[in-house]
Amino acid sequence: MRTALLLFGCLLLAACSVLGNNTRDRATVYDLDPRVQADPSWPRVDWQLSLAKVNATRVGDSLRIAVRPSANELQIYKGASWARIPTDMLEGAILRTLEDSGRIAAVARQGSGMSAQYRLMLEVRRFESDYDAPAAPPTVVIEVNAKLLHIASQRVVASRTFLQQAPTASTSIEDVVQAFDQALHAVTGEIVGWVLTSGRTADASREDV
């Protein structure tokens, strides 16, 4: 009977922990959902784009919010997490921005069955807040490498690494998340404008041949 009661107690504690009744285990969940308006300078194109699954390092693509207190040390913010992994947030932001821009014939995730002329391949290299000085607030850093592939020729027509940095107002997690939102908003707009411009340039080059 004593063993059974002990087992029941362990199961009850485990259930409470899973349900979040243990306040020590609770974490605030944040989700970045930037809405990027189309830039008037973005060209209008008549081709279709497929968005490949965004890649990232295992350490950088996590629900835990990464912070780098020094150059060779990577930690996480306690009591806070992302609602979606960084690659999903970036993919969603770019897909929605292209769809809402009205500047492209169609865009969809790779594997949707849509016949596309170009494919966008992205790799998140950094998605973290960095401390340049111990006494100063951190700076959020988002670094993304992008390649635009012409599907028929299997040729990369453009490649670029995007780097966005956003200073935080303080060391509080709320201000850090706000800086992440600003950086993601900026890098999304940069990537979308680059994709449209690079694809149009590649089309013009083939027409001249």
C-alpha positions, 0 to 999 in steps of 0.5 A: 500500500505504501508503495502504491501511494508513493507511486500515485504521489509521483504521478500526481506531481508529474501531472501537475508539472505538465499542466503548468500548475507548478508556478516555478515551471511556468514560462511566458510564451512570446510569438513574433508576428511582424506585418510588413507593408510593401515598399513602393520600390518593390517590382511586380513580377509574373512568376511563381515562387516556392519557399523551401523549409528554412534551415538553421543550426540545432542550437539556434532553432529552438523554442528557448530564447537565446542570449550570448553573454560573451563571444563563446558562451550561449545561454537561454532566458529563464522563464521565457520561450518562443511560441514557434521556433525561429525558422517557422517565424521567419518562414511565416513572415516572408510568406505572408509578406509576399502574399500580401504585397500583391507584387508576385503571381503566387507563392507557396511552401515547397511541396504544395504542388504549385508549379514555380519558376523560382525557389527561395532557400533560407538558413538562419545563422543567428537569432539571439541577443548579444552582450557587447558590454556586461553593463549595457543592454544587449543587442538582438542579432538576426542573420540569414543567408538566402539563395534564389534558385531558378528551378528549370536550370537548377542555377542559383541566380542570387545569393546574399547574407542579411544581418539585422541588429536591434538594440534593446531598451533594457535587459528585461525580456519584454524589451528583448522580445520587442527588439527581436520583433523589430529585427525580424520585421526589418530582415523580412522586408529586406529579403522580400524586396531582394527576392523580387528584384533578383528574380526580375533581374534574372528574367531580364538577363535570360531574355537578353541572351 
